[in-house]
Amino acid sequence: MTLPCVDPKLVFAWQAAHSIARGSPLPVHDRGGFRVDTHSEKEVKRWVFPRLCDGLRAIAHGITAPRHYLKLCGFDDELRNALPARWEIQPANYFMTAAATLDTQPLPQGYRMELHHAGPVTRACVIAPDGDLAASGCAAETVDAFIYDRIETAQDHRRKGLGVAVMVALATARKSVASPQLLVATEDGRSLYAKLGWTVLAPFAAAVIADI
């Protein structure tokens, strides 16, 4: 299978906006990839690599502590073969892009949309008739990218178009139509986004040393 080739500048742009969306430190260049010193409860550090390289292998062999993540624009098997056994491959994800925005569609009766802006970050929340949070997501924009993150719909409110409504609402915050729209999707999310006109730039493999 032909390996993907993704522009490193695009990967860096995604990670920079992703860091802004999540309130994390901005990425820095490190041995052919981009490192984020997250220092969160879940994650100490992460590295994102546009392609497999000696720098990734060196980092993987040098780290033994848990909660460090390696991410690669590449296939799971490719990443697995580059890592010592202590690293665990995570569920498949996909690096995706879209050229156009979606048309606005009305929410189901009784639902309402709330938008909250904080600088370059926008959060959209769909509130159900009973006041519960039915769906949500956020977006962040830099001069180089507009990214969508954590698009989620509660189990009891799925198949009502709420995830699409969240993305449409977030897209209204996009100031530059020239900047690429990017996201990283799960396996289930990939199918949904493909139907909405998104395309896969590359599989997005991930591995972690888990807590024992």
Summary of the structure (lengths in Angstrom):
residues: 212
radius of gyration: 17.7
end to end distance: 34.8
largest distance: 54.9
contacts: 656
relative contact order: 0.21
helix: 24%
strand: 35%
